[in-house]
Amino acid sequence: MRYLWICGLLALIMAAGTAAAQEDGAPGVYEIDAARSDIHWRIYRAGPMARFGHSHVISVAALDGTVNLAADPSQSSFEFEFPVAELIIDDPELRNLYGEEFSSVPSAEDIEGTRENMLTEAVLDGAQFPSVRVSGSNWTGPGEDASIDLAIDILGRTIEFTLPTEIVVDGDGLVASGSFTLGHEALGMTPFSVMMGAVQVGEDMDFVYEIHAERTD
């Protein structure tokens, strides 16, 4: 009888532990919430006549993907993709975040020209590669000092690097956020330029991301 009582107590303890894990963020599949997520990057004007150009903020409009959260964070992974043709050029609210360099107001013609240049073969080659896929694995988190091994499928090639990040899992929600700088060359792209380089896009791009996901299972 005493043995059965102890087994029952252990079962209750295990159940309570499971419930606590659920509250803190249990393993499972989390669907990325595109409406709450934000991925954008800044590209900068450069060249001897840079004052005649604009720096730009490019943001992701359509984001689709999932996060697979494992009990062992190193076994967790995620994958998402977005169509390059639906990227947003120069959202006014984002431009307002970044001070003097982004204080100019690009015209509708400027924005459309930037879109056309960005989708050319030398940059994103939107005709041949309509989307960019990003995947990650081998998490060292969650936590403020986490990192992820990232793979970006772009222009028919895969770019790999380790990305520092902050990962917070709370109940049925997960948020990954951070920032990093990456060059056009690292992604296999040639920065746009005109007038023999007098006005051009600078090499480095500054990325910012905050990805929200909700548990689905």
ABEGO torsion letter per residue (X at the ends): XAAAAAAAAAAAAAAAAAAAAAAAGBBEBBBBBAAABBBBBBBBBBEAAAAABBBBBBBBABBBEBBBBBABAAABBBBBBBBAAABBBGBAAAAAAAEAAAABBBBAAAAAAAAAAAABAABAGAAABABBBBBBBGBAOBEAABBBBBBBBBGGBBBBBBBBBBBBBBEABBBBBEBBBBBAAAAGBBBBBBGGGABBBBABBBBBBBBBBBBAX
